[in-house]
Amino acid sequence: MISRRPVYLPALPLALLAAAPLAAQSRANDEPIPEIVVVGSTTRLATIPGSAHVVDQSALKTSHVFTINEAIRKVPGVYARDEEGFGLRPNFGVRGLNPTRSGKVLLLEDGLPLAYAPYGDNASYYHPPVDRFERIEVLKGSGQVLFGPQTIGGVINYVTPRPADDLSGAISLQGGNRDYSELHAQLGDTLDKTGYAVGLTRKATDGVRDNMRFTVSDLNLKAVHDFNDAQALTVRASWYDENSDVPYSGLTLAEYQANPRGNPFVNDEFKAHRSAVSLTHRAEFTDHVALATSVYHTSFDRDWWRQSSNSGQRPNDATDPACGGMANLVTTCGNEGRLRDYETTGVEPRLTIKIGARHEAEFGLRYHVEDQYRVQANGATPTARSVGGGVNGGIVEDNSREVEATSAFAQNRFVLGAWTVTPGVRFESIDYRRRDNLTGLAGATSLREWIPGVGVTYAAGHRVTVFAGAHRGFAPPVVSDIVTNSGGSVELDPELSWNYELGVRATPRPGLRIDATVFEMDFENQVISASLAGGIGATLTNAGETLHRGAELAVEIASRDLRDTTHNWYLRTAYTSLGTAEFRGTRFSAIPGFSTVSVSGNRLPYAPEELMTATGGVELAFGLSLEIEGVYTGSAFTDDLNTVAISANGQRGEMPSYTVWNLAVNYAVPKSGWTLFVASKNATDELYIADMTRGLIPGAPRLVQGGFSYRF
């Protein structure tokens, strides 16, 4: 049983805060009090023990980034696999890890959990619009132990804008083909000691396939109250609503060949609502001691009514005579309502202590609780949105799942001349509980894990930093995989690895920046299903040993910083080579009928060997800018057998490589605040396969948007 006993450790720093006097201090250059720092400014890169990249506001705006996937592809080492074409449910894989639902990546917003269940169900069925963020930070390497619980691939932190000092704002309107429309507005000001920033985004489109209309609304608030130079309170609140017809299933091979952008699942409907609030109190006791205490709560619910399918995703359909043939699937066969509610609450104090110029220690605790309520309600007709009768009708799942997690973490940075050594450790204590409300059966289990890491940087010169690191990779199993519906415990270990990297960050001269990293992730246990699809080999297993090896390269050149010029041309490149991503040790296929086939040495599913994003542009003095971007994605297998030919159900086979080209043109009207723009994504209208986890899904077609923005 999971107890609901009080946990007193997180309250200790709060007591210290109340008891200790706060000295009024003057920060350099009147900088705002920082909150939770993941990467921070580029000046901090010299001491970060691992590879780190920032996609700043300039890159987001100049490219007119349309989805979060576009933004993430600007970072080496990250595979952003499309699903529905608009980044509503992103699939990020880092260094060859399974990208499905971004389950092996830690997503944060302003340093706090963005996912609705990072311990018990770390799946991204929600993602806010990219317009909300000021910049995006990606951290890999040993520095991950400060965040958790996912410490394998990387941390993606989205940073929201801090309130402006004076009244200012912006509004942007745009429209495009496939009936696309978008409104984005933001407003900010500081009154006395309280600043606020409010943002609103609303998007609507007919989608990238037939019968895929959706609307998304996002409202967020960030307010900062500075009590004095040593104390500040940040309050964040957000509200998100999605109403879409995005389908669950992809296409069979025959359906794809007949109409690759078709969508026979006309009755699928997805509705999601998310509200979140958090508070972060930052206090600087002295020039050397600071405490940031955060409290957060998230409420997320989503109802996904799914039409029946011929693809094998829903095998129970075969028992219903009303479900034979696509015509019956659309007209008489019942549907499935996957209804989910999540409540997540946590408190996390972080204490930073600086001892002279040679030591900086960071300590933290977290108490985190997740409650999941999951129902599958089968309807009697394709359009039913309630429980129905029939062969497969009724409530077939009514499940409550709980997670209670307590974490402790510490990291200390030692500066030894040109060397900086940063050891760290994290401890995770996780309690799971699951109850079947239909039968009354319940079960519980627990997991404890130490996660150490160490990073080293060496200042080889004024503009060169060499870094190296090693840390324990850890990803806890989700509730449904470690506790059965009948109350039993599954012998499913956490995903564990040893991760290593060696790299260099160099700025040979102003305007030229080079980041290069080689890495290895050596898994003693990676949990992988056969095809990563819900219908084939969906049962997760301890896959045992896997090995990932590769290299990353990022290069940025800007002529304006290279020499004094009235115009500016720039080039940005993010390249990933994943030479090794394979099963090791003893491993047999999990695909039914192939359980005696060894897959040791086979490549991992959805692990392209090469990824590259190259962006070039020119900014002219009179306000016109032009940008072209090429995005290359290498081929990838989709099952553990490394099947080449695409199967009839569209869920197995090799996805061919592809390249898409994006264009953007901006004209900033001089001295007016107005900017006119037009952008084209997949400008050559390349037809390619983006995903096969639940059937064949094409990538987005040519999308063209144009509009204007006004800043004041």
Sequence and secondary structure as in RCSB ss.txt:
>XXXX:A:sequence
MISRRPVYLPALPLALLAAAPLAAQSRANDEPIPEIVVVGSTTRLATIPGSAHVVDQSALKTSHVFTINEAIRKV
PGVYARDEEGFGLRPNFGVRGLNPTRSGKVLLLEDGLPLAYAPYGDNASYYHPPVDRFERIEVLKGSGQVLFGPQ
TIGGVINYVTPRPADDLSGAISLQGGNRDYSELHAQLGDTLDKTGYAVGLTRKATDGVRDNMRFTVSDLNLKAVH
DFNDAQALTVRASWYDENSDVPYSGLTLAEYQANPRGNPFVNDEFKAHRSAVSLTHRAEFTDHVALATSVYHTSF
DRDWWRQSSNSGQRPNDATDPACGGMANLVTTCGNEGRLRDYETTGVEPRLTIKIGARHEAEFGLRYHVEDQYRV
QANGATPTARSVGGGVNGGIVEDNSREVEATSAFAQNRFVLGAWTVTPGVRFESIDYRRRDNLTGLAGATSLREW
IPGVGVTYAAGHRVTVFAGAHRGFAPPVVSDIVTNSGGSVELDPELSWNYELGVRATPRPGLRIDATVFEMDFEN
QVISASLAGGIGATLTNAGETLHRGAELAVEIASRDLRDTTHNWYLRTAYTSLGTAEFRGTRFSAIPGFSTVSVS
GNRLPYAPEELMTATGGVELAFGLSLEIEGVYTGSAFTDDLNTVAISANGQRGEMPSYTVWNLAVNYAVPKSGWT
LFVASKNATDELYIADMTRGLIPGAPRLVQGGFSYRF
>XXXX:A:secstr
        TTHHHHHHHHHS       GGG       SS SGGGGGG SS EEEE HHHHHHTT  SHHHHHTTS
TTEEEE SSSSSSS EEEETT   GGGTTSEEEETTEE SS TTT    S    GGG SEEEEE SGGGGGT S 
 SS EEEEE     SSSEEEEEEEEETTTEEEEEEEEEEEETTEEEEEEEEEEEE  SSTT  EEEEEEEEEEEE
EEETTEEEEEEEEEEEEEE   S  B HHHHHH TT    TT EEEEEEEEEEEEEEEESSSSEEEEEEEEEEEE
EEEEEEE  SSSS GGGGG GGGSSHHHHHHTS EEEEEEEEEEEEEEEEEEEEETTTEEEEEEEEEEEEEEEEE
EEE SSTT  S   STT EEEEEEEEEEEEEEEEEEEEEEETTEEEEEEEEEEEEEEEEEETTT  EEEEEEEEE
EEEEEEEEEEETTEEEEEEEEEEEE   HHHHB TTS B     EEEEEEEEEEEEEEETTEEEEEEEEEEEEEE
 B  SSSSSSSS S  B   EEEEEEEEEEEEEHHHHS  SSEEEEEEEEEEEEEEEE SS B  STT TTSB T
T B TT  SEEEEEEEEEE TTSEEEEEEEEEE  EE STT   S  TTSSSSEE  EEEEEEEEEEE TTTSEE
EEEEEESTT    EEE TTSBEE    EEEEEEEEE 
